């Protein structure tokens, strides 16, 4: 199964090099839609995070008991649903799943908004980190857009490295608990998600060239880049001195 997925990813990337001029003419509009949905998701997450940060009682109730488990696990379920229904979901269905996902993700980072409301120095760090994240994300996305090199090998490496990073995070959280290991973890996160941004941009273009433009595909692409951006931001925030990001 893993080999099949790798081959499929390679086919999507290679499609970018086989596209006809007619197909290339529409990719700009398609990617514009992808980035518009990504930005809308980020805005919704920020809105939810800020809204919950000024409602401490609501925030506490949401993360108590079953509600906390729902908020923790539901994004993974939504990703699986969107992945399974990328070709068949209606525009309304895929939009609802995406907006629900990004709203829930906003609840995950409410701690950042709470601390920013209480600490002006931390708030300044958040804004500085956001600026660095935007610049880095834009640079890597542009690289993935214009490169003539097949990034599949790099993408497969970073996907494998991501699983290693997740394992390292759990080990450091529950067993090692080392500040030095935490630094390595966040540096690795920045490198991995920066690389994935370039790879995913190229892959999403390939999706378009192979399948044409449809709403479900644009939503899936937006979600992929949304997750790259959010994770890049969270790892950079820790490296730039933030103390409230989610490890």
Backbone as numpy.savetxt, mean C-alpha at the origin, in Angstrom:
# Nx Ny Nz CAx CAy CAz Cx Cy Cz
1.88 -23.75 -7.18 1.05 -22.54 -7.18 1.91 -21.28 -7.18
3.00 -21.30 -6.34 3.87 -20.13 -6.30 4.53 -19.86 -7.64
4.96 -20.95 -8.32 5.58 -20.80 -9.64 4.58 -20.26 -10.65
3.32 -20.71 -10.55 2.29 -20.22 -11.47 2.06 -18.73 -11.29
2.02 -18.27 -10.03 1.81 -16.84 -9.78 2.99 -16.02 -10.31
4.21 -16.55 -10.14 5.39 -15.84 -10.65 5.33 -15.72 -12.16
4.95 -16.81 -12.82 4.85 -16.77 -14.28 3.79 -15.79 -14.74
2.66 -15.73 -14.00 1.61 -14.79 -14.36 2.07 -13.36 -14.20
2.79 -13.09 -13.10 3.32 -11.74 -12.90 4.27 -11.37 -14.02
5.10 -12.32 -14.44 6.05 -12.05 -15.52 5.32 -11.75 -16.83
4.23 -12.46 -17.09 3.46 -12.22 -18.30 2.86 -10.82 -18.30
2.37 -10.39 -17.13 1.80 -9.04 -17.06 2.87 -7.99 -17.33
4.06 -8.18 -16.76 5.13 -7.21 -16.97 5.59 -7.22 -18.42
5.75 -8.41 -19.00 6.20 -8.50 -20.39 5.19 -7.88 -21.35
3.93 -7.84 -20.94 2.91 -7.24 -21.80 3.20 -5.76 -22.05
3.91 -5.11 -21.13 4.23 -3.70 -21.32 5.16 -3.50 -22.50
5.91 -4.53 -22.87 6.87 -4.41 -23.97 6.28 -4.88 -25.30
5.07 -5.48 -25.25 4.43 -5.96 -26.47 3.23 -5.09 -26.87
2.99 -4.03 -26.12 1.79 -3.22 -26.36 1.88 -2.51 -27.70
0.74 -2.43 -28.37 0.65 -1.70 -29.63 0.53 -0.21 -29.36
0.79 0.63 -30.36 0.62 2.09 -30.17 -0.79 2.46 -29.71
-1.80 1.75 -30.21 -3.18 2.03 -29.82 -3.38 1.76 -28.33
-2.81 0.67 -27.86 -2.93 0.34 -26.44 -2.19 1.36 -25.59
-1.02 1.78 -26.05 -0.23 2.74 -25.28 -0.94 4.10 -25.18
-1.75 4.39 -26.15 -2.44 5.69 -26.17 -3.39 5.84 -24.99
-3.93 4.73 -24.49 -4.91 4.82 -23.42 -4.37 4.58 -22.03
-3.08 4.21 -21.93 -2.56 3.84 -20.63 -2.47 5.03 -19.68
-2.22 6.21 -20.24 -2.12 7.39 -19.39 -3.42 7.69 -18.67
-4.53 7.61 -19.39 -5.83 7.85 -18.78 -6.15 6.78 -17.74
-5.81 5.53 -18.06 -6.07 4.44 -17.11 -5.27 4.64 -15.83
-3.98 4.92 -15.96 -3.15 5.12 -14.77 -3.57 6.36 -14.00
-4.08 7.36 -14.72 -4.62 8.53 -14.03 -5.79 8.14 -13.13
-6.64 7.24 -13.61 -7.75 6.75 -12.80 -7.23 5.98 -11.59
-6.21 5.16 -11.81 -5.62 4.39 -10.71 -5.09 5.33 -9.63
-4.34 6.35 -10.03 -3.77 7.26 -9.04 -4.84 8.12 -8.38
-5.90 8.44 -9.10 -7.00 9.19 -8.49 -7.67 8.39 -7.38
-7.91 7.09 -7.64 -8.49 6.24 -6.60 -7.52 6.02 -5.45
-6.24 5.89 -5.74 -5.26 5.76 -4.67 -5.29 6.98 -3.76
-5.33 8.18 -4.37 -5.36 9.42 -3.60 -6.64 9.52 -2.79
-7.76 9.11 -3.37 -9.03 9.13 -2.64 -8.97 8.20 -1.43
-8.35 7.04 -1.60 -8.20 6.12 -0.48 -7.33 6.68 0.63
-6.24 7.34 0.26 -5.37 7.97 1.26 -6.11 9.08 2.00
-6.89 9.86 1.25 -7.64 10.95 1.88 -8.68 10.39 2.86
-9.36 9.31 2.48 -10.35 8.70 3.37 -9.68 8.15 4.62
-8.53 7.50 4.47 -7.81 6.98 5.63 -7.42 8.11 6.58
-6.92 9.21 6.03 -6.53 10.35 6.86 -7.75 10.94 7.57
-8.87 11.03 6.86 -10.11 11.56 7.45 -10.57 10.69 8.62
-10.56 9.37 8.42 -10.99 8.45 9.48 -10.04 8.53 10.67
-8.73 8.55 10.40 -7.74 8.62 11.48 -7.93 9.87 12.31
-8.12 11.00 11.64 -8.30 12.25 12.38 -9.63 12.24 13.14
-10.68 11.76 12.49 -11.99 11.73 13.14 -11.98 10.88 14.40
-11.35 9.73 14.35 -11.28 8.87 15.53 -10.36 9.45 16.60
-9.35 10.19 16.17 -8.38 10.74 17.14 -9.02 11.76 18.07
-10.11 12.38 17.64 -10.80 13.38 18.48 -12.05 12.80 19.12
-12.23 11.48 18.98 -13.35 10.78 19.61 -12.80 9.59 20.39
-12.13 9.84 21.52 -11.45 8.75 22.24 -12.39 7.64 22.70
-13.62 7.99 23.08 -14.55 6.95 23.53 -14.93 6.02 22.39
-15.19 6.61 21.21 -15.51 5.80 20.04 -14.32 4.93 19.65
-13.13 5.51 19.71 -11.93 4.78 19.36 -11.74 3.57 20.28
-11.93 3.79 21.57 -11.77 2.70 22.54 -12.80 1.60 22.31
-14.02 1.98 22.01 -15.07 0.99 21.80 -14.82 0.16 20.54
-14.29 0.79 19.51 -14.04 0.08 18.25 -12.99 -1.01 18.42
-12.00 -0.76 19.27 -10.90 -1.71 19.41 -11.07 -2.62 20.63
-12.29 -2.71 21.14 -12.58 -3.58 22.27 -13.28 -4.85 21.80
-12.79 -5.99 22.25 -13.45 -7.26 21.97 -13.46 -7.62 20.50
-14.64 -8.06 20.03 -14.78 -8.53 18.65 -14.49 -7.43 17.63
-14.81 -6.19 18.00 -14.56 -5.08 17.09 -13.09 -4.93 16.76
-12.24 -5.14 17.75 -10.81 -5.04 17.50 -10.32 -6.12 16.56
-10.80 -7.34 16.75 -10.42 -8.43 15.85 -10.92 -8.19 14.44
-12.14 -7.61 14.32 -12.67 -7.30 12.99 -11.78 -6.30 12.28
-11.40 -5.23 12.98 -10.56 -4.21 12.36 -9.17 -4.75 12.03
-8.70 -5.70 12.82 -7.38 -6.27 12.58 -7.36 -7.20 11.38
-8.37 -8.04 11.25 -8.35 -9.11 10.25 -9.07 -8.76 8.95
-10.06 -7.87 8.99 -10.88 -7.62 7.81 -10.11 -7.10 6.60
-9.06 -6.26 6.75 -8.35 -5.83 5.54 -7.77 -7.00 4.74
-7.28 -8.04 5.43 -6.73 -9.18 4.72 -7.82 -9.94 3.96
-9.00 -10.02 4.56 -10.14 -10.67 3.90 -10.57 -9.87 2.67
-10.61 -8.55 2.81 -11.02 -7.70 1.69 -10.04 -7.81 0.53
-8.74 -7.87 0.83 -7.75 -8.02 -0.22 -7.98 -9.32 -0.99
-8.27 -10.39 -0.28 -8.52 -11.68 -0.93 -9.78 -11.62 -1.79
-10.81 -10.94 -1.30 -12.06 -10.82 -2.07 -11.83 -10.03 -3.35
-11.14 -8.90 -3.23 -10.88 -8.07 -4.41 -10.01 -8.81 -5.42
-9.02 -9.55 -4.92 -8.15 -10.31 -5.82 -8.93 -11.37 -6.57
-9.88 -12.03 -5.87 -10.65 -13.10 -6.49 -11.67 -12.57 -7.48
-12.16 -11.35 -7.25 -13.26 -10.82 -8.07 -12.82 -9.66 -8.96
-11.53 -9.55 -9.21 -11.00 -8.42 -9.97 -11.65 -8.30 -11.35
-11.98 -9.42 -11.97 -12.54 -9.38 -13.32 -14.07 -9.38 -13.35
-14.70 -9.75 -12.23 -16.16 -9.96 -12.25 -16.95 -8.96 -11.41
-16.30 -8.27 -10.50 -17.02 -7.36 -9.61 -17.55 -6.16 -10.39
-18.74 -5.71 -10.01 -19.30 -4.51 -10.62 -18.53 -3.29 -10.12
-18.74 -2.16 -10.80 -18.07 -0.93 -10.38 -18.46 -0.56 -8.95
-19.75 -0.73 -8.63 -20.22 -0.38 -7.28 -19.60 -1.31 -6.24
-19.57 -2.61 -6.52 -19.03 -3.56 -5.54 -17.57 -3.31 -5.27
-16.77 -3.17 -6.32 -15.33 -2.97 -6.12 -15.05 -1.66 -5.41
-15.86 -0.63 -5.71 -15.68 0.66 -5.03 -15.98 0.55 -3.55
-17.06 -0.15 -3.20 -17.43 -0.31 -1.79 -16.34 -1.04 -1.02
-15.84 -2.15 -1.60 -14.79 -2.90 -0.92 -13.55 -2.04 -0.71
-13.20 -1.26 -1.74 -11.99 -0.44 -1.65 -12.14 0.65 -0.59
-13.27 1.33 -0.60 -13.48 2.40 0.38 -13.56 1.84 1.80
-14.17 0.66 1.96 -14.21 0.03 3.28 -12.81 -0.31 3.74
-12.01 -0.85 2.84 -10.63 -1.22 3.16 -9.83 0.00 3.62
-9.90 1.08 2.87 -9.08 2.26 3.21 -9.60 2.96 4.46
-10.91 2.88 4.71 -11.44 3.43 5.95 -10.93 2.65 7.16
-10.93 1.32 7.05 -10.41 0.49 8.14 -8.92 0.74 8.35
-8.19 0.89 7.27 -6.77 1.19 7.40 -6.55 2.52 8.12
-7.48 3.45 7.93 -7.39 4.71 8.65 -7.46 4.50 10.16
-8.28 3.54 10.59 -8.37 3.25 12.02 -7.06 2.67 12.54
-6.33 1.96 11.68 -5.06 1.37 12.10 -4.03 2.44 12.47
-4.08 3.59 11.81 -3.05 4.61 12.03 -3.58 5.78 12.86
-4.69 5.55 13.57 -5.25 6.62 14.39 -4.28 7.06 15.48
-3.44 6.12 15.97 -2.47 6.48 16.99 -1.55 7.61 16.54
-1.23 7.64 15.25 -0.38 8.70 14.72 -1.10 10.04 14.82
-2.39 10.05 14.46 -3.17 11.29 14.54 -3.34 11.75 15.98
-3.54 10.80 16.91 -3.70 11.15 18.32 -2.44 11.83 18.83
-1.27 11.25 18.55 -0.03 11.83 19.03 0.27 13.16 18.34
-0.07 13.27 17.06 0.16 14.53 16.35 -0.70 15.65 16.93
-1.92 15.32 17.37 -2.78 16.33 17.99 -2.21 16.82 19.32
-1.47 15.95 20.00 -0.97 16.27 21.34 0.44 16.84 21.32
1.19 16.58 20.27 2.61 16.94 20.24 2.95 17.65 18.93
3.13 18.98 18.95 3.43 19.72 17.72 4.73 19.27 17.05
5.71 18.85 17.84 6.97 18.39 17.25 6.74 17.11 16.45
5.97 16.19 17.02 5.65 14.96 16.30 4.82 15.27 15.06
3.90 16.23 15.18 3.08 16.60 14.02 3.96 17.11 12.88
4.99 17.92 13.23 5.91 18.41 12.21 6.66 17.25 11.56
7.04 16.25 12.38 7.72 15.07 11.84 6.82 14.31 10.87
5.55 14.21 11.21 4.59 13.52 10.33 4.52 14.22 8.98
4.41 15.54 9.00 4.31 16.28 7.73 5.60 16.17 6.93
6.75 16.22 7.60 8.02 16.07 6.90 8.12 14.67 6.27
7.71 13.67 7.04 7.74 12.30 6.54 6.81 12.13 5.35
5.65 12.76 5.43 4.70 12.68 4.32 5.32 13.27 3.06
6.02 14.39 3.19 6.68 15.00 2.03 7.74 14.09 1.44
8.55 13.47 2.30 9.58 12.55 1.82 8.94 11.34 1.15
7.85 10.85 1.74 7.15 9.68 1.17 6.61 9.99 -0.23
5.98 11.15 -0.37 5.44 11.54 -1.67 6.55 11.63 -2.71
7.67 12.24 -2.32 8.78 12.39 -3.27 9.36 11.03 -3.65
9.57 10.17 -2.66 10.15 8.86 -2.94 9.19 8.00 -3.76
7.92 8.01 -3.38 6.92 7.24 -4.11 6.83 7.71 -5.55
6.78 9.02 -5.75 6.68 9.55 -7.11 7.90 9.17 -7.94
9.08 9.24 -7.34 10.29 8.88 -8.07 10.31 7.42 -8.48
9.91 6.54 -7.56 9.92 5.11 -7.88 8.80 4.75 -8.85
7.65 5.38 -8.71 6.56 5.12 -9.66 6.95 5.59 -11.06
7.62 6.74 -11.15 8.07 7.24 -12.45 9.10 6.28 -13.05
9.96 5.73 -12.21 10.95 4.76 -12.69 10.24 3.53 -13.26
9.24 3.03 -12.53 8.49 1.88 -13.01 7.72 2.17 -14.29
7.32 3.43 -14.45 6.55 3.84 -15.63 7.41 3.87 -16.89
8.62 4.42 -16.77 9.40 4.68 -17.98 10.45 3.62 -18.28
10.80 2.78 -17.31 11.90 1.85 -17.53 11.60 0.88 -18.67
12.61 0.54 -19.40 12.50 -0.46 -20.48 12.95 -1.84 -19.99
13.32 -1.92 -18.72 13.80 -3.18 -18.16 12.65 -3.94 -17.51
12.64 -5.26 -17.70 11.67 -6.13 -17.05 12.00 -6.19 -15.55
11.07 -5.70 -14.71 11.31 -5.65 -13.27 10.77 -6.87 -12.53
10.38 -7.90 -13.25 9.79 -9.07 -12.61 10.73 -9.70 -11.60
12.00 -9.87 -11.96 12.96 -10.48 -11.05 13.09 -9.67 -9.77
13.17 -8.35 -9.91 13.24 -7.47 -8.74 11.98 -7.58 -7.91
10.82 -7.62 -8.60 9.55 -7.72 -7.89 9.44 -9.01 -7.10
9.84 -10.13 -7.72 9.80 -11.41 -7.02 10.71 -11.41 -5.80
11.87 -10.77 -5.94 12.81 -10.67 -4.81 12.19 -9.87 -3.67
11.59 -8.73 -3.99 11.03 -7.90 -2.93 9.80 -8.53 -2.29
9.02 -9.28 -3.07 7.88 -9.98 -2.48 8.36 -11.03 -1.49
9.40 -11.77 -1.86 9.98 -12.76 -0.94 10.57 -12.06 0.28
11.25 -10.93 0.05 11.84 -10.19 1.15 10.78 -9.65 2.10
9.61 -9.32 1.56 8.53 -8.82 2.39 8.08 -9.86 3.41
7.99 -11.13 2.97 7.63 -12.19 3.92 8.71 -12.32 4.99
9.95 -12.19 4.61 11.02 -12.21 5.59 10.93 -11.05 6.57
10.56 -9.88 6.04 10.42 -8.70 6.88 9.29 -8.90 7.90
8.18 -9.49 7.46 7.06 -9.74 8.36 7.50 -10.69 9.48
8.23 -11.75 9.11 8.72 -12.69 10.12 9.67 -12.00 11.10
10.55 -11.14 10.57 11.48 -10.41 11.43 10.73 -9.50 12.38
9.65 -8.85 11.89 8.87 -7.97 12.74 8.25 -8.72 13.91
7.70 -9.90 13.65 7.10 -10.69 14.73 8.17 -11.17 15.71
9.32 -11.62 15.20 10.39 -12.08 16.07 10.88 -10.96 16.98
11.03 -9.77 16.41 11.53 -8.66 17.22 10.49 -8.19 18.22
9.22 -8.30 17.84 8.15 -7.85 18.74 8.01 -8.76 19.95
8.10 -10.07 19.73 7.78 -11.01 20.80 9.01 -11.67 21.44
10.15 -11.72 20.73 11.29 -12.45 21.27 12.53 -11.57 21.43
12.98 -10.96 20.34 14.27 -10.25 20.37 14.16 -8.92 21.09
13.18 -8.11 20.68 12.92 -6.80 21.29 14.19 -5.94 21.34
14.80 -5.80 20.17 16.05 -5.05 20.05 15.84 -3.77 19.26
16.37 -2.66 19.77 16.27 -1.39 19.05 17.04 -1.45 17.74
18.19 -2.13 17.77 18.98 -2.26 16.55 18.25 -3.08 15.49
17.58 -4.14 15.92 16.81 -4.95 14.99 15.62 -4.17 14.45
15.03 -3.34 15.28 13.92 -2.50 14.83 14.39 -1.54 13.74
15.59 -0.98 13.91 16.14 -0.08 12.89 16.33 -0.82 11.57
16.88 -2.03 11.64 17.07 -2.83 10.43 15.72 -3.15 9.78
14.73 -3.45 10.62 13.38 -3.76 10.13 12.81 -2.60 9.33
12.92 -1.39 9.84 12.33 -0.23 9.16 13.14 0.19 7.94
14.46 0.07 8.00 15.26 0.34 6.80 14.88 -0.66 5.70
14.77 -1.93 6.08 14.35 -2.94 5.11 12.98 -2.64 4.54
12.05 -2.15 5.39 10.72 -1.81 4.91 10.74 -0.71 3.87
11.56 0.31 4.09 11.66 1.41 3.13 12.19 0.89 1.79
13.23 0.09 1.84 13.83 -0.44 0.60 12.82 -1.32 -0.13
12.15 -2.20 0.58 11.22 -3.14 -0.04 10.04 -2.42 -0.68
9.43 -1.50 0.04 8.23 -0.85 -0.52 8.57 0.19 -1.58
9.76 0.76 -1.51 10.19 1.62 -2.61 10.35 0.78 -3.88
11.01 -0.38 -3.75 11.18 -1.26 -4.90 9.86 -1.78 -5.43
8.95 -2.14 -4.53 7.64 -2.64 -4.95 6.82 -1.56 -5.67
7.03 -0.30 -5.31 6.31 0.77 -6.00 6.66 0.80 -7.48
7.96 0.69 -7.79 8.38 0.67 -9.19 7.84 -0.57 -9.89
8.00 -1.72 -9.26 7.54 -2.98 -9.86 6.03 -2.99 -10.06
5.28 -2.57 -9.05 3.82 -2.59 -9.16 3.31 -1.63 -10.23
3.98 -0.49 -10.37 3.58 0.44 -11.42 3.71 -0.21 -12.80
4.84 -0.86 -13.03 5.04 -1.55 -14.30 4.03 -2.69 -14.47
3.76 -3.42 -13.42 2.84 -4.55 -13.48 1.41 -4.09 -13.77
1.00 -2.98 -13.16 -0.36 -2.46 -13.38 -0.53 -2.03 -14.83
0.51 -1.42 -15.40 0.45 -1.10 -16.83 0.25 -2.38 -17.65
0.95 -3.45 -17.25 0.79 -4.72 -17.95 -0.61 -5.28 -17.82
-1.23 -5.12 -16.63 -2.62 -5.54 -16.46 -3.50 -4.87 -17.51
-3.27 -3.56 -17.67 -4.07 -2.81 -18.63 -3.85 -3.31 -20.05
-2.61 -3.53 -20.41 -2.31 -3.98 -21.78 -2.89 -5.35 -22.08
-2.99 -6.20 -21.06 -3.50 -7.55 -21.28 -5.02 -7.64 -21.18
-5.62 -6.80 -20.33 -7.04 -6.94 -20.04 -7.89 -5.74 -20.44
-7.25 -4.63 -20.80 -8.02 -3.44 -21.10 -8.42 -2.73 -19.81
-9.02 -1.58 -19.98 -9.41 -0.78 -18.82 -10.80 -1.19 -18.35
-10.89 -1.54 -17.07 -12.21 -1.71 -16.45 -12.07 -1.33 -14.98
-13.21 -1.03 -14.35 -13.19 -0.41 -13.03 -12.51 -1.30 -12.00
-12.81 -2.61 -12.02 -12.21 -3.50 -11.05 -10.70 -3.51 -11.12
-10.17 -3.43 -12.33 -8.72 -3.41 -12.51 -8.13 -2.11 -11.97
-8.80 -1.00 -12.21 -8.31 0.27 -11.69 -8.32 0.28 -10.16
-9.36 -0.29 -9.56 -9.45 -0.35 -8.11 -8.34 -1.23 -7.54
-8.11 -2.38 -8.18 -7.04 -3.27 -7.70 -5.69 -2.58 -7.80
-5.44 -1.89 -8.89 -4.18 -1.16 -9.02 -4.05 -0.07 -7.98
-5.16 0.64 -7.71 -5.14 1.69 -6.69 -4.85 1.11 -5.32
-5.45 -0.04 -5.00 -5.21 -0.66 -3.70 -3.76 -1.10 -3.56
-3.19 -1.66 -4.62 -1.80 -2.10 -4.59 -0.87 -0.92 -4.29
-1.05 0.18 -5.01 -0.19 1.34 -4.80 -0.49 2.04 -3.48
-1.75 2.01 -3.05 -2.12 2.56 -1.74 -1.33 1.85 -0.64
-1.29 0.52 -0.68 -0.57 -0.24 0.34 0.93 0.03 0.29
1.48 0.19 -0.92 2.90 0.55 -1.04 3.16 1.90 -0.37
2.30 2.86 -0.64 2.49 4.21 -0.11 2.37 4.23 1.41
1.33 3.61 1.95 1.10 3.63 3.40 2.26 2.95 4.13
2.69 1.80 3.64 3.77 1.10 4.32 5.09 1.86 4.21
5.33 2.47 3.06 6.53 3.30 2.91 6.50 4.44 3.92
5.35 5.08 4.05 5.20 6.19 5.01 5.46 5.73 6.45
4.87 4.61 6.84 5.01 4.14 8.23 6.45 3.80 8.57
7.15 3.15 7.65 8.56 2.82 7.92 9.43 4.08 7.94
9.17 4.99 7.04 9.93 6.25 7.05 9.66 7.05 8.31
8.43 7.01 8.80 8.08 7.77 10.00 8.92 7.31 11.19
9.09 6.01 11.33 9.92 5.53 12.42 11.38 5.94 12.25
11.87 5.90 11.03 13.25 6.26 10.79 13.50 7.75 10.98
12.47 8.56 10.77 12.62 10.00 10.91 12.28 10.51 12.30
12.06 9.57 13.22 11.89 9.96 14.61 10.49 9.82 15.14
9.56 9.29 14.34 8.21 9.11 14.84 8.15 7.95 15.81
7.30 8.07 16.83 7.23 7.03 17.86 5.86 6.40 17.99
4.99 6.69 17.02 3.64 6.20 17.17 3.18 5.37 16.01
4.05 4.99 15.10 3.64 4.16 14.00 3.46 2.75 14.46
2.74 1.97 13.67 2.43 0.60 14.05 3.55 -0.31 13.63
4.17 -0.98 14.59 5.20 -1.97 14.26 4.55 -3.28 13.91
